[in-house]
Amino acid sequence: MGSGSSLLSSASVSSYRFGHDMRDEDSSERSSEHGRPSKQRNAPLEWIGTTLEMPPKPFSLDNYFQTHAVVGTGMLGKVRLVQHRKSAKFYALKSLKKKDVLARKMVAQLEAERGAQLALTKLNHPFMARYFGSFQTSYCVHLLMEYVPGGELFRRLHELVNGHTPFFRGKDDSPFELYTRIVKGQVAWPNRMDSSLKDLLRKMLVPDAAKRLSDAELIKQHLWFGKVDWLEVAQRDLRSPHTPALHVEGDHSNFDSYPNSAEETKSPMSTYTKEFRNF
């Protein structure tokens, strides 16, 4: 993102099927354009931000957002739930420490990630979390995204199938150890895993992107998804095997608990400004 102000928004309104506390009680069916029954869509969660007017850069994070719980951590930083002070809407803020990004020479990868998120947002797909913009503060670079309160997807999937991620070895794994296994494709396959699922995951986890199974249509045609009606999936007519419950605005109870740490974000003066000028 450039240094000027801009209006960043999603073209459509988010829709969720989370816990009964927030659900639309009207379950009446209506006819779809394909001539088959389709359940009434649930209303969006109004406290989740779907548009954002970014202030001119540089600016102080604390002047525009109130930070709440940490909902995820990684090798270079963390993801926090934040609330826009003016609109009171909630967003997810991915914050990475500049010195760590530079030490690992990952500026280009971070720019690529931002570009990928922007491209996915332009697809306006209902199953993609929206990306709104990037900026930097004194010690961190930030990516602002749509908040999805149901918890970490990889955790939900593997809890249902295997109980942990493919690169998990033990509870003492460090983020760097996990990252190394991901890059090298070092997967520990459990004996009890279904052979068709193992084949699908093996092809999707190939480290070489040119050889990795990534084409959406080919993935949908895989044996593991043989009984899935993709039309129902697209229309969001399938009931999820797990429905996270939400009770209050800004609910983050579906995520693990992480310790909060004080980070200096008030000063608009930024270190390593040149290296992160594209943010």
Sequence and secondary structure as in RCSB ss.txt:
>XXXX:A:sequence
MGSGSSLLSSASVSSYRFGHDMRDEDSSERSSEHGRPSKQRNAPLEWIGTTLEMPPKPFSLDNYFQTHAVVGTGM
LGKVRLVQHRKSAKFYALKSLKKKDVLARKMVAQLEAERGAQLALTKLNHPFMARYFGSFQTSYCVHLLMEYVPG
GELFRRLHELVNGHTPFFRGKDDSPFELYTRIVKGQVAWPNRMDSSLKDLLRKMLVPDAAKRLSDAELIKQHLWF
GKVDWLEVAQRDLRSPHTPALHVEGDHSNFDSYPNSAEETKSPMSTYTKEFRNF
>XXXX:A:secstr
  SS EEEE SS       GGGS     EEE TTSSEEE      TTB  EEEE SSS  HHHHEEEEEEEEE S
SEEEEEEEETTT  EEEEEEEEHHHHHHTT HHHHHHHHHHHHHHHHTT TTS  EEEEEE SSEEEEEE   TT
  HHHHHHHHHTSS TT   TT  HHHHHHHHHHT     TTS HHHHHHHHHHT SSTTTS   HHHHHTSGGG
TT  HHHHHTT S  S      STT  TTS            S  TTTTTTTT 
